[in-house]
Amino acid sequence: MLSTGADSAEQILAFIAAESAKQTPRLSRSERVLLALAEKDDASVKAVVNAGYRFETREEAQIALVYAAANRGPEILLALSDAGAHPNRPAPEPGMLCCMRPTALIAAAKYGRAANVRLLLAKGANPDERFGCCGGGIGPLDAAKDVEIRRILEKARK
C-alpha cells in the first residue's frame, strides 16, 4: 500500500490524519510530516525539517514527495528534499513492485504544477522516467496536460 501512487498517497495521508486524533502523542516524526502535509500545515513541515529531521524510509520520502508535488508548492518540495526525499523513484526493494511507484515529476506534471516541475528538474528528476518501469506506462510528458509544462519537459529531454 505504501508504494501505490498519487491517489494512494492521498489515501495514506487521509488515514494518518484520521488516526492522528487518537494517537497524536505516539506519532513518529515521519508520521507527523505526512500528517502536516495532509493538513496543509506547511509551517509544521518546515519546522520539523529545520530541526534536522530525515525520512526514516525511502517509501515515506516517496509518498511525501509525490503527494507534495501534486498538491503543495515548491517550498515544501525543497523542505522534503532537505529531509532526504530524492526526486527520482527509488529502486524497488525485494518484494516491491516497481510498476506501482510513481515519480514526483509525473505527479507535478499531471496536476499542472509548473513551478514544481521546474524545481524537480533542477533537483535532478529524470524527465524520461516512466510510471511502470516494467515497460509501457506513462512518463511526465504523457501526464502533462498543460502546454507550459509540456514545453518545460520537452526542453529538459533534449
C-alpha positions, 0 to 999 in steps of 0.5 A: 500500500505504501508504494501505490501512487498519487491517489494512494498517497492521498489515501495514506495521508487521509488515514494518518490524519484520521488516526492522528486524533487518537494517537497524536502523542505516539506519532513518529516524526515521519508520521507527523510530516505526512500528517502536516502535509495532509493538513496543509500545515506547511509551517509544521513541515518546515519546522520539523525539517529545520530541526534536522529531521530525515525520512526514516524510509525511502517509501515515506520520502516517496509518498511525501514527495509525490503527494507534495508535488501534486498538491503543495508548492515548491517550498515544501518540495525543497523542505522534503528534499532537505529531509532526504526525499530524492526526486527520482523513484527509488529502486524497488526493494525485494518484494516491491513492485516497481510498476506501482511507484510513481515519480514526483515529476509525473505527479507535478506534471499531471496536476499542472504544477509548473513551478514544481516541475521546474524545481524537480528538474533542477533537483535532478528528476529524470524527465524520461522516467516512466510510471511502470518501469516494467515497460509501457506506462506513462512518463511526465510528458504523457501526464502533462496536460498543460502546454507550459509544462509540456514545453518545460519537459520537452526542453529538459529531454533534449 
